[in-house]
Amino acid sequence: MKWKKFTLHTTTEAEDLISGMMDGIGIEGIEIEDNVPLTEKDTKGMFIDILPELPADQGKARISFYLDEGADVEAMLRKVEEGLDELSAFVDLGERRIEASETEDKDWINNWKEFFKPFTVDELLIKPTWEEIPPEHKDKLLIQIDPGTAFGTGKHETTQLCIRQLRKYVTKESLVLDVGTGSGILGISALVLGAKEVWGTDLDENAVTAVLENLEANSIPPEKFHVIQGNIIDDKRIKDWAGYGKYDLVVANILAPVIILLQKEIAVHMKPGGMLITSGILDQKENAVMEAFLANRQFEVAEVTRQGEWVSITARKR
């Protein structure tokens, strides 16, 4: 199916009013493009470490919406123009020019799968559930992951850094806490490497479903991997659920600013001598994270490893 795409050139000042107007006349989804810098509040819950550099904000915006071939395009555009006429009395609409184009209907939800192929991390083979085991890797330890659209595939350098550190420290008695578990790949890796049991936390409610599905794909009993939605840094309910003085290993593949917060709070959940494995740290942020660890008397830094522009810091609880 082909879709007709319409892009309204307007102002950032008018974005919210136009969005509300379009929703009111039955346009179900819009796309807004502008160069307005994100505030600290905007980025607080976003899983990005460095924001892209944008051109200077000149107060201009583009608002795009899509209509399928069966829609009464003329009638909908007439409603849009009438709505803009009403709004023009209250806000500067700028150019108010609408461009029309066509776009092919694509399966955006599933097209990414063609780029997720089996890969190895030392003796582990990590593959999507829909791919066959490559013959040359049939003797490796197998992990099957279907990350869905909400989480990564595990191929990222930071995930591989964490898996390699887990290999060094996991034993058959290890109790592991996976902070920011996502698809569950690190917790599942720990179990495949021999860990006794895993607890995982994540801010995203979809992580609970993703973990359970990936446990099933790997024939791992759900009682081996407990998972909950919530923030272990500042939510007492999650802290109590995880338990105290309990973990041999904590792994956190998150962002540098979150690791700096986490290292202040996580020691209470760990056994003396337990290892905290962290990554998601861009090399530009390494010094800031290292300074936080060095200032924390509860930890001593045991090892720093790197892959590409990413850093992993592993610390031992004193």
Buried (B, 14 or more C-beta within 10 A) or exposed (E): EEBBBBBBBBBBEBBEBBBEBBEEEEBEEBEBEBEBEEEEEEBEEEBEBEEEEEEEEEBBBBBBBBBEEEEEBEEBBEBBEEBBEEBEEEBEBBEBEBEEEEEEEEEEEEEEBEEBEBBBBEEBBBBBEEEEBBEEBEEBBBBBBBBBEBBBBBBBBBBBBBBBBBBEBBEEEBBBBBBBBBBBBBBBBBBBBBBBBBBBBBBBEBBBEBBBBBBBBBEBEEEBBBBBBBBBBEBEEBBEBBEEEBBBBBBBBBBBBBBBBBBEEBBBBBEEEBBBBBBBBBEEBBEEBBEBBEEBEBBEBBBBBBBEEBBBBBBBBE
